[in-house]
Amino acid sequence: MSPVFEGGQMPLIRRVPKRGFNNKTFADVVIGINVIDLELCFEAGDKITPEVLMSKGLVKKNFDKIKILGNGELSKSLDISAHAFSEGAQKKIEAAGGKTTVLPGKKPVVKNKMGTRKKNILAKVKSA
């Protein structure tokens, strides 16, 4: 017998109301990297980009944004490109003589308010 079978009465999963909205499927995946990790993995003067972080194994492939966090100390001058920086991380990087560059994120999805059929009709009317 199934562990969810309740002897013929309405199962609990069907009795409990389902309410609310879950934004999990639409939310951006943000990966945080601490300053101490950059201190341990890179040499002074290195240029750090998301591709370099993936090749070093600090970041997995499924992410939308990378944020540099300020946990730890930094004594090397690094040129870091990421999507976001915490205040503490930015101060520590600049105090060590490094440079921060903010990368643009994903472009938001904009729904086509006019269908493609209407666009094609308007294009034909304008060209005629």
Secondary structure, DSSP 8 states (H G I E B T S, - for coil): --TT--TTS--HHHHS---S---TTTS--EEEEEHHHHHHH--TT-EE-HHHHHHHTSS-S--SEEEEE--S---S--EEEESEE-HHHHHHHHHTT-EEEE----------SS-HHHHHHHHHHHH-
